[in-house]
Each structure stands twice: as structure tokens, then as C-alpha cells.
Amino acid sequence: METLKPNSNSVGKKLHPASERGHVNFGWLDSHHSFSFGHWYHPEKTNFGALRVLNDDMVEPSMGFGTHPHQNMEIISIPLFGELAHKDSTGTNGIIRTGDVQIMSAGSGIMHSEFNHSSEKKVSFLQIWILPKVGGIEPRYAQKTFSEAGRVNRFQTVVSPIDEEAVWINQDAYFSLATLDPGKELSYQVHAPDQGIFTFLINGKLKVEDTLLERRDAVGYWGKDEYKFHADIKSELLVIEVPMK
């Protein structure tokens, strides 16, 4: 794993423009990769601390990922629109929709499949992988529905190792969603000194510290306790806080 924080006094930034993401289109799947994935490799984009994968996926009606294995990875799916059907070897067989957040701890090993539940409409979702804190745990699955009103002009924690209102993750990682009105500002405070934040702008136009982001741009920051956000227009964002080493 690349080291982005060599010592506790370092402060840094890494910009991930939408235009520089990896891209594959298999007909049934149109996917953009923020980090090296599959056949796309970029030596400077292998991870951000414990954040290993952030794929922006669009799947055609009735298509999807057949049964395949995972091990020792925390896998989070966040639908942006549409419905995603999930089935795995823990016995889970369900559907996640807009407003839901799903997490699967692959642990010692799990088999699963994901398909677009609709035969008529596409499904768009973020697929995110986090390196686990403890390896070899018993595989587990969880999902939860979050109110969109609960993230208007505030951060809504949807993934956390300590917040009972969020879905649990086997890592000191926190996912927060927010929808900011034009001109609104927010501050985000990290949970520990060695944590960084990776901000992915789903829609809108937003400034994070001194960096201006537009739709699907992202930026990673580390080395500070607090970060400032300002929305130029209505903006939807995801902040992923992870250990940097």
C-alpha cells in the first residue's frame, strides 16, 4: 500500500479529476475507476490510505456480476439510482435502492453476485473497497436505509465502526453523505490524527479547502484535524475518512 503520510507532521493533498479516472465499457457495464482496478493500472492511483477501490458503475437492465469470490475486504455499495439485487454465501438475498447503504465484510471468504434488479431501467452505484482492520473475520452482511432529509446541509454518517446509527465496518473508517444548498458551508473533523479524507463529488460544484471540484471529481487530504467545504451550487458529496497508514 502506498504511503501518503510519512510522518505525523505532514500535510498533503491528492487531486483525482473525473477526466483522469480509468474507464471500461463492456456493453452491460460502464465503469469509471478512481483507483487501479482490473485491467486499468495507474502507479500513482493504487489507493488512498485504507481506501483501495472506488468504482462508479452503471449496469444495464437485467445484467450484472455473476457469482465470484472475495476475501479480507470491506465492500460498500451505495446506489445513486435504480435497484441492485444482491445474493451471497451468507444466505443473504435482497435488493438495495437509492437511500440504502450496503456493506459486506468478506473476511475469511465469501461468494456473491450483483445484478440490476430492473428489466427496464439502468442502475448506477458506487462500489467501494476498504482494506480491513482485522483479517480473517467471519463474513457478514448489512444494509440500512438512510433518510435523504438527514443529510441536507449536514454530514450524515452512514458507515462507521462506532456509530450505532450507521452500518458497521471492520476498519477505523467513516463514510458521510451530504447535500449542500448553494452557498452553504460545512466543516468536517477527523476522528484521529492519522486519518485522511477522500471527498468524491457526486453532483454539483464544491470547494474543499482550496480545491474546486466539479461533478465526479475527487480530492484526498491528510495531515489536518478539520476541513472546510463550500458549495457554489447544490452539491451532493461523499466523504470517506480512512487511516493513512
N, C-alpha and C positions, 0 to 999 in steps of 0.2 A: 504494500500500500504506500502510495507516495506520501512524503512528509510535507505538509503545508504549514506546519507550525513548529519550527525548530527549537524555539525556547519560549518561555512564558512571557517574555517582553516583546515578542514580535507582533506586529500588526500588519495585516495583509488583505489583499483583495484579488479575486479572480473573476473576470467577466466571461460570461457564456452567451454570446449573441445567438439569437434564434437561427440566423443565417449560417452559423458555423456548426450546427448540430449534424450528426450523422443522419442519413436518411435511407430507408429502404422501402420499396413498394412492391409487394408480391401479388398485387391484384386484390386479394382478400384482406390484406393487411397493409396499411400505410403508417409507418412508424418513424418518429424522429428521436434520436438518441442524444441526450446531454453528455453521456459518458460512453467510453468504448464498450461495444456490445456486439455480439455475434461476429459478423464479417467486417464490421467497422472498427478500426483501431486508431486512436489518436494518442500519441505518447504523453501529451500534456493534459489529457482528459480521461484519466483512468478512475478517478474517484475524488471526492471531497471529504476528507476525514473518513468516517464510517459510512458515508453515503456512496454506494457503489454504482447504482443504476437509477436513471430517471428517464423512462421512455414515455413519449407522448403518442399513444396508439389510437388508430381509427380502424375499426373492423367492420367489414361488410355484413349485411344481413345473413343470418344463419351460419356464419363462418366463425372460425376461431382456432384456438390452440388445442391440439389433441393431447391425450394423457402423456405427461412427461414428468421426470423426477426433479426434485430439488433437495438440497441438504445444507444445513447450517447457514441459513439466510433468513432475514426478516423481510417478507414480501408484502407490500402495501398496494392496494388498488383503490383509486379514487375516481369514480365515474364523473365525467363532465356533462355528458348527456347520453341517453339511451339506457339499455339494460344488459347486464353482463351475467350470464349463467356460470356458476362455479360448481365443481364436483371434485372431491379429493378422497384420499385413502383413510381419512379420519372418520368417514361416513357423512361428511357434510355434502349437502346437495341443495343449493339455494340460488337466489338472484340478488344482485346488488344494483341499485339505481342511483340517480342523481340525489345527492344528500347523504348517501351512505359512504362509510369508510370501512374497508375490509383489510384484515391483516392475517397472514399465515406465517407461523413460525415453523420453518421447515425442519429445524433441529436435526435429529438423527436420521431423518429421511422421510419424504412424503411424495406421493404421486398425485397430480391434479390436472384438470383440464379447465379451460375457459372458452366460452362461446358467446357470440352475440345471441341473446335470447329472442330477438325480434327477427321475423322473416321479411320485414319490410323496411326497417329503419337502421341506419348505422349506429354504432356505439363508439363513443370517444371516452377514453380513460387514461389516467396517469398510472403507470406501473413503476413502482419504486422499490429498490432493494437496499437494505441496510445490513451491514455486517453485524453479527450478533455479539452480545457481551459474553455469553456463556455458550459454548458449543455442545452439541450432542443432547440437547434437551428433548423431552417428549414432544412430538409435533402437535401443534394446536392451531385452532382457527377461531376467529372472532370477527364480528361485524356490528356496526351500530349506525343508526340514522341520526344525523345532526340537523338542527333547525337552521335554515339559511338566515333567519332573522337574528340568530345568535352570533353572527359574525359581521353584522353591519357596523362599520366604524369601530370595530374592536377585534382583537385576536381571539379566535375560538380554538382551543386546544382539542385536537381530535385524536392524536396519538401521544401516549406518554407512559413512562414506567411507573409513575406515582399518582397520577390524577385518575380517580375512580370514574369520572365522567367521560373519560376518553377510552379508546381501545388500548390495551396493554401491549408493550413491546419489550423484547428481550435485549434492551440496549438503553443507554442514557441518551435517548433521542426523543425529540418533541416535534410534532407536526402541528402547525397552526394555520388556519384559514382566515382570511379577512376580505371583506368587500368595502372599499372606501369610496365615499362620495367625493365629487370634485372639491379640491382644496383642503380635504381632511388630512390630518397628520396623526401618526401613531408612533409610539416608542416600543421597542422590544428589548427586554433584558434577558441575557442568557442565564442559565441555571447554574453554571460552574465556569471557572476561569479558563479551562482548556477546551471550551466549546466554541464552535463557529456556527454561522447561519448561512444557509443557501436559500436565496429568495428566487422563486420561479413565478414570473408574472403570467397568469393565465389569460387575462384580458386587461386592456387599458393602457395607461401611461403613468409611470410611477417613478419617483426618485427615492433611492435607498442611499442614505448618506449623500455622497457626491456623484452617484451614478444614476443616470437616467435610463430606465428600462421601458421598452415597448412590448407589445404582445409576444409572448413566448420567450422573451429574453430572460436571462437569469444572471445572478451575481452571488459569489460567495465572499463572505467577510469573516475574519477571525482576529482575535487579539484585543477586543474591546468588551466591555461589560454591557453596553447599551448601544442600540442602533435606531436611527430616525428614518421614518417613512413619510413621504408626502405625495398625495395623488393629484396629478394635473387634471385628469378626467376620471370618471367612475372606473375603478380598477378592482380586479379580483386577483388575489395573490395567495401563494402557499409559501410559508417559511418552514424550513427543515433545519432544526438545530441538532448538531451531532458532535461527538467527541472528535477532536482533530488528531489525536494520537493514542 
